[in-house]
């Protein structure tokens, strides 16, 4: 077994042991086995990033012969390049820390072995996705993370809200997956292969291809890219297909950290980056990516302003930051988008696990309106959350400062048609991000406690098994940007990303973003400071103001609080008609037509008549003789009436 086999399959081995033998070996052993294997996988992933990143080449590791049917010949091969290596570090690194953290967080859950089996399965499926060498293998991992997220979001299956959230995530992702399937089909029928190398080699031919659809001539490559992006929108919760992400908070907090920082939502960003040879030749598709990403960043940031659930605030932050990443992809700065994905994994996992530490200390309370004054009671958690907050808001020299600001500067410098639209929305979103992030900090850790005295008396710091992962993540949130900025967005089109990300010869965005005016460079910093000051004024200096403003602007407040009413709109447009149609088929089609002519109709009448006829078989001879006489009398009467005897 090679190093790469071990990285990928250690989580699967752990999932199998915990899932199949958890009751035999016990919960504690299941925790240690899965966590230990993930830590080994994470260490090997870091080594692979050093080796592959320095070498700048692509390796292919054979696993097995997979599909050979007609013209379709696909092997299961692990594709290892810089893009894969970065994702391996993100996925296994965050997952291993989440596993360690979960040992403490889930210590009182009676189904810990099953939980850790699901976590490791989730990690394995994401590793399948990022190591794919063809679209079909990628789709296997793509659907696998969807399945695992369903199992984990609905892990507490006795909660109706958890079951509903799991179903919602599964169904909404199926919408995006439909686009991905169509894109894969279009690729296969156009190229005759699903192998990445063959498809990417045919990119220029696809760019000149067209096909007829409903009497219209449609560009082939743009259509393929838009269908692939539709799949990315579902997985990465972009505008219009975002509604599942906040509801996914119904799962245990470690699940939220894993989904938002390393798996599931990063899959869409990875897909577009992997398909850069296709997207780079379709300006129309890239423009769509820019617009959707900018709208997502702005929309999610506005909703995050008024949320009161500590996990939902961070969830909308994830949605917004994913929008930044897609803007980076859309302007051709694929490296900057992947850099932000890399740094975001550290501070977003830190924030979610920190929020879990707060919830753990507060006896499962998640409403920030019932918190306050906790910084003296849980100082270590406060410090970790503080570090995550400054990294998210882009405080100078932290991870977010390097990666997020690079995308904002790139949006200004880009030549794409909607680049200024994106730049303005991203700058505004940076202000909102700072405001809602510090609002969370002030409502949770400052002021006077707003919880009951009984709850306050039980507030306690988390155990070391939960704090150690936070400390490790905090180092990444502080220093990952400074350490890796030169490699990720150093301005070189070759080198670190060679062979894994394709940029056209005229794409010099990584150079141009470093040449923007000074006011552009300062704009995110100004927005960060402004958001902090406004949050301090409203929640520390004048804590009565938020309630007064909400009352004065009731319509705007409810609009944001209800998430732009997307759930209500979708319920009216899709859910209710679907239920009405289902009820029609159930009552009308199945009940009235099928059952009416079937079990409750002709078949039922035959059965009833048969039972009555059987009742006539009494076994008495005189009964049969009487019936025979009646028959003869009836027959004679009929002949007389019809003239048959004349």
C-alpha positions, 0 to 999 in steps of 0.5 A: 500500500502506497502513501496515497492509498493509506491517506484515502483508505485509512478513514474507510477502514476506521468507518468500517471498524466503528460501524460494523464492530462498534458494539463489540469493541465499545464506543471508546475503542471506536473513537480511538481507532477512527481518530488515530487513523485520521491523524495518521492520514493527516500527517501523511497528507502534509508530507504529500503536500510538501512533496507534490507542491515542490515537485509540481508534477502529477502522479497517478496511483492505480487502485483497481480496474473499474468499468469497461463497457462498450466505449466506456473504459474507466479505472479507479485511479488516484490523481495526485497533484498540487490541487489534490494535495491541498485538499487532502491537507484541508480534509484530513487535517480538519477532520482529524481535529474534529474527531479529537474534539468529538471525543469530548463533545459527544461523550454523553451520546449513547451512539458514539461508535455510529457517529464516529463511523459516519464522520470517517465515512464522510471524510473518505467520500470527500477524499474520493472526490478530491482524488478523482481522475475522471468525472465518474469517480468524482461523482461517486465521491460527490454523491457519497458526501451527500449521503454522509451529510444526510446521515450526520445532519439527521444523526439525532433522528428523534428530533423532527427538525433534524430529520427535516433538515437532513431531507432538505439538504439531500433534496436541494443537492439533488437539484444541483446534482441533476445539472452535474449529471447532464454536464457529465453526459454532455461531456461524454457524448461530445468527447467520448471520454470522462477522463480528465486528461482527455476532456481537458485536452479537448477543451479548445475543440469544445469551445468551437462546438455547438449543438441545436436545442429547441431550435436554438444554436447553443455553444457546447463548452459554455453549456457544459460549464454552466451545468457543472456550475449548477452542481457546484451551486448545490454542494457549495450552497450558492444563491438560490440553492443555499437554503439547506446550509443554515438548516444543517445546523440541526446536526451535532456541532462537530458535523457543522464544523466538518461540513463548513470547513473541509467537506461538502461545501468545498466540493463545488469550489474544488470542482470549478478549480479542477475544471479550470481548463474548461471554464478558462475558455468560456468567458460567459460561464465565468461571468455567471460564476462571478455574479452568483458568487457576489450575490451569495456573498452579499445575501448571506452577509445581510442575513447574518446581521440579525440571526440570534442562533450562534451556529446560524450566524457562523453558517451564513458566514460560511455561505458568504465566504463561499461567495468570495471563493466563487468570485475568485474562480470567476475572475480567473484567480483560481489560485486565490480562491483555493487560498481562501478555501485553505485559510477559511478551513482553519478559522471557520472550523475554529469558530464552529468548534468554539461555538460548540464549546460555548454551547457545551458550557451553556448546557446546549443553549444556542440563542445568543440573547440568552448568553453574555458575560462569558469571557470571564467564565470560559476564557480559553474559549473566548480567546479561541473565538476571538482569534477566529473572529479577527481571522474571518474579518481580515485583521492585518496579518491574519489568514483571512487578511491575505486570502480574502483581500486578494479576491477583493483586489482581484475583483477590482483588477479583473477584466470580466464584465461584472467585476465592478459589480462583484467588487462593490458587493464584496466590499459591502459584504466585508463590512457586514461580516465584521459587524455580525462577527463582532455582534456575535462576540459582544452578545456572547462574551461581553455585557451582563449575563442574560441566562438564568442563575441556574444555567450560569452556575453550571457554565464551565470551560471545555475539557482539554480534548476539546480545547487542544484542537482549538489551539491548533486551529488558532495557529492556522487562523493566525499564520496560514496566510502569511506562511502560504501566501507566496506559494498560493498567490505569488503571481506565478502562473507555473510552479506550485500550481503547475499541472493542476490549475490551468490559466490562459496566457492572457490571464495575469490576474495574480499580477494585476491584483497587486497593482490596484490603487491604494484605496482598493487595498485599504477598503477591506480594512476600512470596512472591517474597522467600521463594522467593529465600531458599529457593533461596539456602539450598538451592543456595548455602548448603546445596547438598547439601539438594536431593539429600537432600530428593529422596531423602527424598520420592522419590514427590513428587520423581518425581511432579513430575519426570515432570510429574504423569505426564500423558504416561504417562496420555495414552499409556495412555488415548489413544495405546496404544488408538489404536495397537491400533485402527490395528493391528487395522484394518491387520492385520485389516481391510486385511491379512486382509479387504481383501487376503484377498478382494482382491489376495491372495484372489479376485483372486490366485486368478484370476490364478494359475488364469489363469496355469495355464490359459495354460500349457495353450496349448502350440500342439501339435495332438496335445495339443489332440486328446488333450484333446478325446478326454479330453473325449469319453471323460468326456462318454460316461462321464457319460452312461452313469453317469447313464443317458443312453444307455439 
